[in-house]
Amino acid sequence: MAAEKHPWYALNQPEGIPSPALLVYPQRIARNIAEMVRVAGDPLRLRPHIKTHKTAEIVQMQMEAGIRKFKCATLAEADLLGRCGAPDVLLAYQPVGPNQDRFLNLQKAYPQTRFAALADHPAVVDALHRKAKKARAFIRLFVDLNVGMNRTGIVPGPEAEALYKQIAGLEGLEACGLHAYDGHIRHTDPVARQAACDEAFAPVAALRQRLEADGYPVPVIIAGGSPTFPMHAGREGVELSPGTTLLWDARYGSLFADMDFLPAAVLLTRVISHPGPGTYCLDLGHKAIAPEMEFPRVALMGLETCVQTGQSEEHLVLQAIEDPGLEPGQPVYGIPMHVCPTVPKYRWLLTVENGIVTGSWEVAARDYTFQ
């Protein structure tokens, strides 16, 4: 009975906490980090992405677990990792325009951190070469491979081989390896997911063999996201880059039952109106949760019989199949369907232990700018 009154996500005294708010549970995050290490077999094989949490305290928790390499998507995230003293950081993005100079400035600001970036086009490589030469700097690059997601990268074939050799042959640049993100692979059956990963990875492995046969070392391949990093864990010379595993979310929890991660981020929302029979409105609009997905956009605990029918900037409308009898002001808890774009909607994450809010963590890299 006590477990029903006080489930793991519920606050003992929610009255003093304004909503909407994003709650995080450090004990669960620590458990997820331990599971990442267990799957990888060694923390030094992990290069987790920080795009999900963008938070220094979670970076520090990972470093305390022995993780030394990180991946990020923005220069603000890279700056955060530099401030945290992360030894090795990959900007998993091809720097273009002013971001090339910003990337070089970042290297100067944090000399204790080894930075690298992605490249998938000869013109960008040439531009970075010129920047490095002018600044008398050194830029580390991974060739970004398109293994089926068709978002960025170059197909692992002759052009990718030529690009890698171009990088290796230019003074001031270092060809560090290959990057292969297979975020399009989301089979719920782990056997089918493994087969799809193997098929997508085969040309990457072949490219590595060709390069090394020609005398071009490929020290490492960075592969996989959260759904596929267990599939790559058995490969030698591969670093693993999960991200959502730190906080997990309702979508991944429903799709990947074979993965043993815990939801560690929960939205606190409240009923703000009951405009008609079976109709309720929560203060969980577009500005409070990632709105890019179809409904449902949040898994509302205890309201499984309510259908999410509408959303605007500050409102989420529910229609109850079986009326739960909610009252205005009543707190409701929900796990985001997509946690990564939900986190930067909040400046602060409220830490919760044993039903008590114990403090707050700043989402320090939520913006694209940094000092």
C-alpha positions as CSV (number, residue, x, y, z in Angstrom):
1,M,0.0,0.0,0.0
2,A,2.9,2.4,0.8
3,A,4.3,1.8,-2.6
4,E,1.0,2.9,-4.1
5,K,0.8,6.0,-2.1
6,H,4.5,7.0,-2.8
7,P,5.7,5.7,-6.1
8,W,9.3,6.3,-7.0
9,Y,8.6,9.4,-9.0
10,A,6.2,11.2,-6.7
11,L,7.2,14.1,-4.4
12,N,6.2,13.8,-0.8
13,Q,5.3,17.5,-0.7
14,P,4.7,18.8,-4.2
15,E,2.8,21.9,-3.0
16,G,5.9,24.1,-3.0
17,I,7.2,23.2,-6.4
18,P,5.8,25.3,-9.3
19,S,4.8,23.5,-12.5
20,P,5.7,22.6,-15.1
21,A,9.0,21.3,-13.7
22,L,11.5,18.7,-14.8
23,L,12.6,16.4,-12.0
24,V,15.7,14.1,-12.2
25,Y,16.6,11.3,-9.9
26,P,20.4,11.0,-9.3
27,Q,20.2,7.5,-8.0
28,R,18.6,6.3,-11.2
29,I,21.1,8.2,-13.3
30,A,23.9,6.5,-11.5
31,R,22.2,3.2,-12.1
32,N,22.0,4.0,-15.8
33,I,25.7,4.9,-16.0
34,A,26.6,1.6,-14.3
35,E,24.5,-0.2,-16.9
36,M,26.2,1.6,-19.8
37,V,29.6,0.6,-18.4
38,R,28.4,-3.0,-17.9
39,V,27.2,-3.2,-21.5
40,A,30.4,-1.7,-22.8
41,G,32.6,-3.9,-20.7
42,D,35.0,-1.0,-19.9
43,P,34.2,2.7,-19.3
44,L,37.1,3.6,-21.6
45,R,35.1,2.2,-24.5
46,L,32.3,4.7,-24.0
47,R,32.0,8.0,-25.6
48,P,28.5,9.1,-24.4
49,H,26.6,12.0,-26.0
50,I,25.7,14.8,-23.7
51,K,22.9,16.2,-25.9
52,T,20.3,14.5,-23.7
53,H,21.1,16.2,-20.5
54,K,23.5,19.2,-21.2
55,T,24.4,19.2,-17.5
56,A,27.7,19.5,-15.8
57,E,26.7,17.4,-12.8
58,I,25.8,14.4,-15.0
59,V,29.1,14.8,-16.9
60,Q,30.9,14.6,-13.5
61,M,29.0,11.5,-12.5
62,Q,30.1,9.8,-15.7
63,M,33.7,10.9,-15.1
64,E,33.6,9.5,-11.6
65,A,32.5,6.2,-13.2
66,G,35.7,6.2,-15.3
67,I,34.3,7.6,-18.5
68,R,36.9,9.9,-20.2
69,K,35.6,10.5,-23.7
70,F,32.5,12.4,-24.7
71,K,30.5,13.4,-27.7
72,C,28.4,16.5,-28.2
73,A,26.4,18.3,-30.9
74,T,26.9,22.0,-30.2
75,L,29.8,24.2,-29.4
76,A,28.0,25.2,-26.2
77,E,28.1,21.6,-25.2
78,A,31.7,21.3,-26.1
79,D,32.4,24.4,-24.0
80,L,30.6,22.8,-21.1
81,L,32.8,19.6,-21.4
82,G,35.9,21.8,-21.5
83,R,34.8,23.5,-18.3
84,C,34.2,20.1,-16.7
85,G,37.7,19.1,-17.6
86,A,36.7,16.2,-19.9
87,P,39.9,14.8,-21.4
88,D,38.5,13.9,-24.9
89,V,35.6,15.6,-26.7
90,L,34.2,15.0,-30.2
91,L,32.0,17.7,-31.7
92,A,29.8,15.3,-33.7
93,Y,29.0,18.0,-36.2
94,Q,30.8,19.4,-39.2
95,P,31.9,23.0,-38.3
96,V,31.1,25.5,-41.1
97,G,31.0,29.3,-41.3
98,P,31.9,31.1,-38.1
99,N,31.8,27.9,-36.1
100,Q,35.2,27.0,-37.6
101,D,36.9,29.9,-35.8
102,R,34.8,29.2,-32.7
103,F,36.0,25.7,-32.7
104,L,39.6,26.8,-32.8
105,N,39.0,29.3,-30.0
106,L,37.5,26.5,-27.9
107,Q,40.7,24.5,-28.3
108,K,42.7,27.5,-27.1
109,A,40.4,28.0,-24.1
110,Y,40.7,24.4,-22.9
111,P,44.2,23.1,-23.7
112,Q,43.8,20.2,-21.3
113,T,41.0,18.8,-23.5
114,R,41.6,17.0,-26.8
115,F,38.9,18.2,-29.2
116,A,37.9,16.7,-32.5
117,A,35.2,17.4,-35.0
118,L,33.5,15.7,-38.0
119,A,34.1,16.2,-41.7
120,D,32.2,14.8,-44.7
121,H,33.2,17.2,-47.5
122,P,36.6,18.1,-49.2
123,A,35.8,21.8,-49.3
124,V,35.2,21.9,-45.5
125,V,38.5,20.0,-45.0
126,D,40.3,22.5,-47.1
127,A,38.8,25.4,-45.2
128,L,39.8,23.9,-41.9
129,H,43.3,23.3,-43.2
130,R,43.6,26.9,-44.1
131,K,42.2,28.0,-40.6
132,A,44.6,25.7,-38.9
133,K,47.6,26.9,-40.9
134,K,46.7,30.6,-40.3
135,A,46.2,30.0,-36.5
136,R,49.2,27.7,-36.3
137,A,46.9,25.3,-34.7
138,F,46.1,21.6,-35.0
139,I,42.7,20.2,-35.8
140,R,41.6,16.5,-35.2
141,L,39.0,15.2,-37.6
142,F,36.8,12.1,-37.9
143,V,35.3,11.3,-41.3
144,D,31.5,11.2,-40.8
145,L,30.0,8.3,-42.7
146,N,26.4,7.9,-43.9
147,V,25.4,4.4,-43.1
148,G,21.7,4.8,-43.9
149,M,20.3,7.7,-41.9
150,N,20.8,10.1,-44.8
151,R,21.2,13.1,-42.6
152,T,24.9,13.8,-42.7
153,G,28.0,12.0,-43.8
154,I,29.6,10.5,-46.8
155,V,28.8,7.0,-48.1
156,P,31.6,4.6,-47.0
157,G,33.2,4.1,-50.5
158,P,35.9,5.6,-52.7
159,E,34.9,9.2,-51.9
160,A,35.1,8.6,-48.2
161,E,38.5,6.9,-48.7
162,A,39.8,9.8,-50.6
163,L,38.5,12.3,-48.0
164,Y,40.3,10.4,-45.2
165,K,43.5,10.4,-47.2
166,Q,43.0,14.1,-47.9
167,I,42.8,14.8,-44.1
168,A,45.8,12.6,-43.4
169,G,47.9,14.4,-46.0
170,L,47.4,18.0,-44.9
171,E,49.7,19.6,-42.4
172,G,47.8,20.8,-39.3
173,L,45.1,18.2,-39.6
174,E,44.9,14.7,-38.1
175,A,42.8,11.9,-39.4
176,C,41.6,10.3,-36.1
177,G,39.2,7.7,-37.4
178,L,35.6,7.1,-38.6
179,H,32.2,8.1,-37.3
180,A,29.2,6.0,-38.1
181,Y,25.9,6.9,-36.5
182,D,23.1,4.5,-37.2
183,G,20.2,6.3,-35.6
184,H,17.8,5.0,-38.2
185,I,18.1,1.4,-36.9
186,R,15.2,1.0,-34.3
187,H,14.1,-2.6,-34.6
188,T,12.3,-3.6,-31.4
189,D,13.5,-7.2,-31.8
190,P,17.2,-7.3,-30.7
191,V,18.0,-10.0,-33.2
192,A,16.7,-8.0,-36.1
193,R,18.5,-4.9,-34.7
194,Q,21.8,-6.8,-34.5
195,A,21.4,-8.0,-38.1
196,A,20.6,-4.4,-39.3
197,C,23.6,-3.1,-37.4
198,D,25.9,-5.7,-38.9
199,E,24.7,-4.9,-42.4
200,A,25.2,-1.2,-41.9
201,F,28.6,-1.6,-40.3
202,A,30.0,-4.0,-42.9
203,P,31.1,-1.2,-45.4
204,V,32.6,0.8,-42.5
205,A,34.8,-2.1,-41.6
206,A,35.7,-2.7,-45.2
207,L,36.7,1.0,-45.6
208,R,38.9,0.7,-42.5
209,Q,40.6,-2.3,-44.0
210,R,41.3,-0.6,-47.3
211,L,42.7,2.5,-45.6
212,E,45.0,0.5,-43.3
213,A,46.1,-1.7,-46.2
214,D,47.2,1.6,-48.0
215,G,49.1,2.7,-44.9
216,Y,46.6,5.1,-43.4
217,P,45.9,4.2,-39.7
218,V,42.3,4.2,-38.5
219,P,42.8,4.3,-34.7
220,V,39.1,4.1,-33.9
221,I,35.5,3.9,-35.2
222,I,32.8,5.7,-33.2
223,A,29.6,3.9,-33.8
224,G,26.0,3.5,-32.6
225,G,23.5,5.5,-30.6
226,S,21.4,4.4,-27.6
227,P,19.4,1.6,-29.3
228,T,22.5,0.1,-31.1
229,F,25.5,0.6,-28.8
230,P,25.0,-2.9,-27.3
231,M,25.1,-4.3,-30.8
232,H,28.5,-2.7,-31.4
233,A,29.9,-3.6,-28.0
234,G,31.3,-6.8,-29.4
235,R,33.4,-5.1,-32.1
236,E,37.1,-4.4,-31.5
237,G,38.4,-0.9,-32.1
238,V,35.0,0.6,-31.7
239,E,33.9,3.3,-29.3
240,L,30.3,3.4,-28.2
241,S,28.2,6.6,-28.1
242,P,24.8,6.2,-26.3
243,G,23.1,9.4,-25.1
244,T,19.4,8.9,-24.1
245,T,20.5,6.1,-21.8
246,L,21.5,8.7,-19.2
247,L,17.8,9.8,-18.6
248,W,15.9,7.3,-20.8
249,D,12.3,8.1,-21.9
250,A,9.0,6.6,-22.5
251,R,9.5,6.1,-26.2
252,Y,12.7,4.1,-25.9
253,G,11.3,2.3,-22.9
254,S,8.4,1.0,-25.0
255,L,10.5,0.2,-28.1
256,F,13.5,-1.5,-26.5
257,A,12.4,-3.8,-23.8
258,D,15.7,-5.7,-24.1
259,M,17.6,-2.7,-22.7
260,D,17.8,-2.4,-18.9
261,F,17.7,1.4,-18.3
262,L,15.4,3.3,-16.0
263,P,13.5,6.5,-16.6
264,A,15.3,9.2,-14.6
265,A,13.5,12.4,-15.8
266,V,9.9,13.1,-14.9
267,L,7.7,16.1,-15.6
268,L,5.7,17.6,-12.8
269,T,2.5,19.1,-14.3
270,R,-0.8,20.1,-12.8
271,V,-4.5,20.2,-13.8
272,I,-5.3,23.8,-14.6
273,S,-8.9,23.4,-15.9
274,H,-11.8,20.9,-16.2
275,P,-13.8,22.6,-19.0
276,G,-16.2,19.8,-19.7
277,P,-17.2,16.2,-18.9
278,G,-14.1,14.0,-19.2
279,T,-12.0,16.9,-20.5
280,Y,-9.0,18.2,-18.6
281,C,-6.2,20.6,-19.3
282,L,-2.6,20.4,-17.9
283,D,0.1,23.1,-17.9
284,L,2.2,21.1,-20.3
285,G,2.2,23.0,-23.6
286,H,4.6,23.2,-26.5
287,K,7.0,25.3,-24.3
288,A,7.2,22.6,-21.6
289,I,7.7,19.3,-23.6
290,A,9.0,18.3,-27.0
291,P,6.1,18.8,-29.4
292,E,7.5,17.4,-32.6
293,M,6.0,13.9,-32.2
294,E,2.5,12.6,-32.6
295,F,0.4,12.2,-29.5
296,P,1.0,11.0,-26.9
297,R,3.9,13.3,-26.1
298,V,4.2,12.2,-22.5
299,A,3.4,9.0,-20.6
300,L,1.2,10.3,-17.8
301,M,1.4,8.0,-14.8
302,G,-2.1,6.9,-13.5
303,L,-3.9,8.5,-16.4
304,E,-3.5,5.7,-18.9
305,T,-7.2,6.0,-19.8
306,C,-6.8,9.6,-20.9
307,V,-6.1,10.4,-24.5
308,Q,-4.0,13.5,-25.4
309,T,-6.1,15.4,-27.9
310,G,-4.7,18.9,-28.2
311,Q,-1.7,21.1,-27.3
312,S,-0.9,24.7,-27.6
313,E,1.9,26.9,-26.2
314,E,0.9,26.5,-22.5
315,H,-1.8,23.8,-22.6
316,L,-2.2,20.0,-23.0
317,V,-5.8,18.8,-23.4
318,L,-6.8,15.3,-22.3
319,Q,-10.0,13.4,-23.0
320,A,-10.8,10.7,-20.4
321,I,-12.2,7.4,-21.6
322,E,-12.8,6.6,-17.9
323,D,-13.1,9.8,-16.0
324,P,-10.3,9.9,-13.3
325,G,-12.1,12.6,-11.3
326,L,-9.2,15.1,-11.3
327,E,-9.4,18.5,-9.6
328,P,-7.8,21.8,-10.6
329,G,-4.4,22.1,-9.0
330,Q,-3.9,18.4,-8.7
331,P,-0.3,17.3,-9.5
332,V,0.3,14.8,-12.3
333,Y,3.6,13.1,-13.2
334,G,4.7,12.1,-16.7
335,I,7.7,10.6,-18.5
336,P,8.5,12.5,-21.7
337,M,8.2,10.4,-24.9
338,H,11.3,12.3,-26.2
339,V,13.5,13.5,-23.4
340,C,16.4,15.1,-25.4
341,P,14.5,18.1,-26.8
342,T,12.5,18.4,-23.6
343,V,15.5,19.0,-21.3
344,P,16.6,22.4,-22.9
345,K,13.1,23.8,-22.3
346,Y,14.1,24.0,-18.6
347,R,16.9,26.1,-17.1
348,W,17.0,24.0,-14.0
349,L,16.6,20.3,-13.3
350,L,15.3,19.6,-9.8
351,T,17.0,16.7,-8.2
352,V,14.8,14.3,-6.2
353,E,15.8,11.6,-3.7
354,N,13.3,9.6,-1.7
355,G,10.5,11.9,-2.7
356,I,12.3,15.1,-1.6
357,V,13.6,17.9,-3.8
358,T,17.2,18.1,-2.7
359,G,18.6,20.8,-5.1
360,S,18.9,21.9,-8.7
361,W,21.2,21.3,-11.6
362,E,21.6,24.0,-14.3
363,V,21.1,22.9,-17.9
364,A,24.2,24.8,-18.7
365,A,24.5,24.1,-22.4
366,R,20.8,24.7,-23.3
367,D,21.7,27.6,-25.5
368,Y,23.9,27.8,-28.6
369,T,26.0,30.6,-27.2
370,F,28.6,30.4,-24.6
371,Q,31.2,32.7,-22.9
